[in-house]
């Protein structure tokens, strides 16, 4: 028999000290079955593919998307002649695109968890943090290399003079 949920505030003196009803941690009835054969292999490969797509979307948030919005801003400035409008268009477009990209990453992460559970793994947490961290560290390292070697001080950093 299922115990009745107590939601009356007078049970705890009117203070919401305990856990709110319906917010307990998720408990599964049983561990997922470990399947054998082609279906499990397919699910594992599909989960790997989803992880790769998540990584590509994360990398795009650090390079191609900001570069594309900078190009769009430059086109706005060239056609209209207003630098303020170009900066506003670039910043707003970049912000909205990044928010959409993060939403897509979150949905892909939830889907990845479902695919992993279908493959027979006890998957409760996603990999969005790990994927985003890898993309961030890689993006910052590549930017630092580009800045030091090509766009920034270049050879002056290593002792050569112009």
Helices and strands as residue ranges (DSSP letters): G 9-12, H 38-62, H 64-80, H 83-118, H 128-146, I 147-151, G 154-158
